[in-house]
């Protein structure tokens, strides 16, 4: 039996931060990770460059049944403290349009300095450690694993959900969390491509376009985004799609009707587009057919699909296209409806929506309201962020708060670690 004060279950972004914060609070701390090394998911973030935070912050960047839950967490460890913390342990930021990356542009740098800081503060990593059981035993938690048993005064679940199971987030900890009486908000893919019903997507695969996209659930507009859309053989992808996907996937799970409307000319009004088409097809036709009249306006394959959807023969002289069909073509350019039928597999999602119900967690400490000494951090909690470094910011903030309070809970009044705290920990 190995004795410790704080056991962090999961060695991802939030788990590493929680372990460091716990050790800084003076607690003997271990990380129990079921993969063969910690931090695997960090290596894949930001296409290997690790977009670790964003200077633009606000509640609109975070989602969940109760996004405001995150406010007390960020008050304790916000974006500025995050940047200061990483600077102190070795990460000099490179800022691109508000997005923060390590100056090395290597996600491995972020993982390396976190592991070094964890080691420096006395955190012990135990990898390839498969959890078999967790139960409360008096004032302690008994954790049975394939590599031995551990007893801790407090534990932190920092296990993630189902996104990226190859890196360790496989949902295997959820039964233990539920065993303690906690409820799990339905888990669905978020930041994930969406599948569509229309057959024409097979012709559009590979096309990118700057669009505005609106999501409708049971006929009501739910959210809208703008950015570069990626058309695929199965549907739609790209950042604006990722931003709306959590609403689509949850609605689909609830058996609701979901569709999106895509505006391929978001800077033009309907009337302006309609006038432009009349100009191109009639006054400036110059002998072109309908297909040729669209050249230079949008991608050729997209133009052909839209013409067909508008009922316009591609080879008909453009001057002979009836005004009614040009109006129909305008509507397709400004308001193409695509029916959402699903998403790519949850394993392909960058993050999940859902998780431990925040009503059962104290936002000031990240401790369970049901079980004293039980804490949560990161994606396992029902808070998820939009694209742009927000999910990592939640990992850092919630991890730091959970770790600090778990350390203090496990050994109140114990002298903090010998390491002098930096500006990131000033109040």
Protein Blocks (a to p, Z undefined) as FASTA:
>chain_A
ZZdfbdcehjafklmmmmmmmmmnopacddddfbfbehklmmmggghnopabdfbgcfkl
pgcjblmlmmmmmmmocfklmmmmmmmnopacddeehiacdfklpaklmmmmmmmmmmmn
opacdehiacfbdcdehjaccdddfkbccddfbdcddebjmeoklnopgolmmmmmmmno
pacdddddehiadddfblklmmmgoiacdddddddeehiafbdcdddddddfklcgdjkl
mmmmmmmmmmmmnopacdddddfblmbcfklmmmmmmmmmmmmnnopafklmmgokacfk
lmmmmmmmnopafklcfklpcfklmmmmmmmmmmpccddfbdcdfklpfbdeedjdfklp
cfklopafkbghiacehjlpccdddehhjmmmmmmmmmmmmmmmmmmmmmghiacdfbdc
dfklpZZ
